[in-house]
Amino acid sequence: MENPIQLPIIVRRPFRIIAHRGASAYAPENTRAAFQLAVAMGAEDIELDVQLSADHQVVVCHDPTLERYGHPGRIDTLSWPQLAQFDMGSWFSPYLFRGEKLLRLRDLFETYGAKITYHIELKGASDPLPRHVCRLIADFQLQGRTVITSFSFEALQQVKAISPSLRLGWLIRNIDENALAKAQALELFQLCPRADLLTDQAVGLAHTVVHEVRAWGIHGNREEILALILKILDIGCDGTTLDWPDWILHSAQ
């Protein structure tokens, strides 16, 4: 019988342990509670999703609608004063997290400043979201503490046109010739493929074009999650988003 994998899994820097929507296995995603817990667990990188409210506030939320969280309406049709009233914790645990509220990107920046690195995924319609996100990053002087990601290559192109020095990561399913060519053309910082589709050959090719290969899609039962973590470490990935940021720990050395 094989020995069970002991947690946490120890990795060396500079591997990025990125708390996915905060410590979202333990607290409602993209809320202050999830980010606070991730930081308490030692996370130095957090991933979050942003989109625009009707009054052009950059709101931290994954879904375009509030249905999954127990409320009617869409983010882009409601003003920030309306959105700020919603309980975003009870859907996860009404006992532990009732009353957790939506956050704006500004609120996160004010709380953590340059203490952490923000992996900001652009959601929804691209324009004018990139402009508002870039402006906030500049206002808080966090250019060196942010990585802008998106599944939309066009959204990344817009960011590049606005703030050429910002680091960009393209969320994709797998690494192929088209992804490599586009990554090179836009001088991307990261390619972010799905963990279960990655191979060591693909990671090696990507490293000829980008600085980092960051995996996503670490899901499943415990055994499947641990197998994916060990796989991406073995094939040379530079980081991953993870709902359980306490399952991986940086070596003290």
Secondary structure, DSSP 8 states (H G I E B T S, - for coil): ------SSEEE-TT-EEEEETTTTTTS-TTSHHHHHHHHHTT-SEEEEEEEE-TT--EEE-SSSBSGGGT--SBGGGS-HHHHTTS--STTT-HHHHTT---EEHHHHHHHHGGGSEEEEEE-S--TTHHHHHHHHHHHTT-GGGEEEEES-HHHHHHHHHH-TTSEEEEE-SS--HHHHHHHHHHT-SEEE-BGGG--HHHHHHHTTT-SEEEEB---SSHHHHHHHHHHHHHTT--EEEES-GGGEEE---
